Amino acid sequence: MTSHNTNANNSGGIVRPALVLFALLSALTGLIYPAAVTGAAQALFPSQAAGSLIVLDGTTVGSKLIGQNFSDPKHFWGRPSATAPQPYNASASGGSNQGPLNPALADAVKARVEALRAADPGNTAPVPVDLVTASASGLDPDISPAAAHYQAARVARERGMAPDQVNALIVQNTQKPLWGVLGESRVNVLALNLALEASSTVR
């Protein structure tokens, strides 16, 4: 009988500290730590913490982190997006998961090349691969400088601008690799199109 009571007391002695530790760790990892990190991020990096939003004349026009579905020939086009039910759906990020031997991928790439050729028939340069293939997230907001320059003649013609002026805007909006070594040079499509709107008069 004494042994039974001792075991019960030992069990009770173990449960109480375990529950206290559980409560403390839950508060630390579920409330205090996230609040501290969020507060520090908002204080040190307010734009990034808010979603890297782009605000124009008091109106939020998009985010630097999420692409948009530009299709008008007077705009630069971004990478294709495989998200559903619409392109660049941030709530359903993902790729097509189509392998290089998948006929559906080959057909999609062919159709995208044809669309680019149709929009700019005089352009015989090779089509940059990032203009015809979707990223793994489906939300990529950037294209390579080569993909931007490939579209420069079309955009210049549609806007009645000099090609050199459009190419200069591309250079101005090209982001270099971090510290010169991390990542690749890239152009944010939304930022570039906003720069176009500010610099040109659409015909």
Residue, then its C-alpha position, 0 to 999 in steps of 0.5 A: m500500500t505504501s509503495h502504491n502511494t509512493n508511485a502515485n506521488n512520484s507521478g504527480g510530482i512529474v506531471r506538474p513540472a512537465l505542465v509548467l515547462f510545457a506552458l513556459l515553452s509554449a509562451l516562449t516559442g509561440l508568443i514571446y519569440p514571434a512577437a520579438v522577431t516581428g517587432a525587430a523586423q518592423a523596426l529595422f526593415p519596415s518595408q520588407a516586413a510589410g511585404s515589400l509593397i510598391v505604393l504609387d500616389g497613395t495606392t498599393v500597386g503590387s509587391k516587389l516579391i510577387g509577379q504580375n500577369f502583364s500581357d499588353p505589348k507596351h509592357f515588359w512581360g514576366r516569367p510564365s506562372a503555373t499557379a491556379p486558378q490564375p497566374y501569380n496566385a500567392s495563395a497557391s504558390g507552386g510550379s507545374n511539376q512537368g519534367p523536361l521530357n513531358p510533352a505538355l511542357a514542350d507544347a507550352v514552351k512552343a506556344r509561349v515562343e510563338a506568342l513572343r514572336a507574334a508580338d515582335p515579328g522582326n525580332t529574330a534573336p533567341v528567346p531567353v529561357d526565363l520568358v518561356t518557363a515558369s519558376a518553381s514558385g510561380l510567383d517570380p517577380d524578376i526576369s534576367p537582363a537578357a529577357a528584358h533587353y529581348q523585349a526592349a524593341r517591342v516596348a519602344r515601338e509600342r510606346g513611341m520611344a527610342p530603343d536606347q531610352v528603353n534599354a537605359l531604363i532596363v540598366q537603371n532597374t537591373q539589380k546586381p548580385l548581393w555583394g557582387v557574388l550572391g545570386e544573379s543580376r535581375v530586373n523587377v518587372l513591375a518596377l520596370n513597367l512603372a518606370l516606363e509609365a513615368s518616362s513615356t507617353v503611350r501612343 
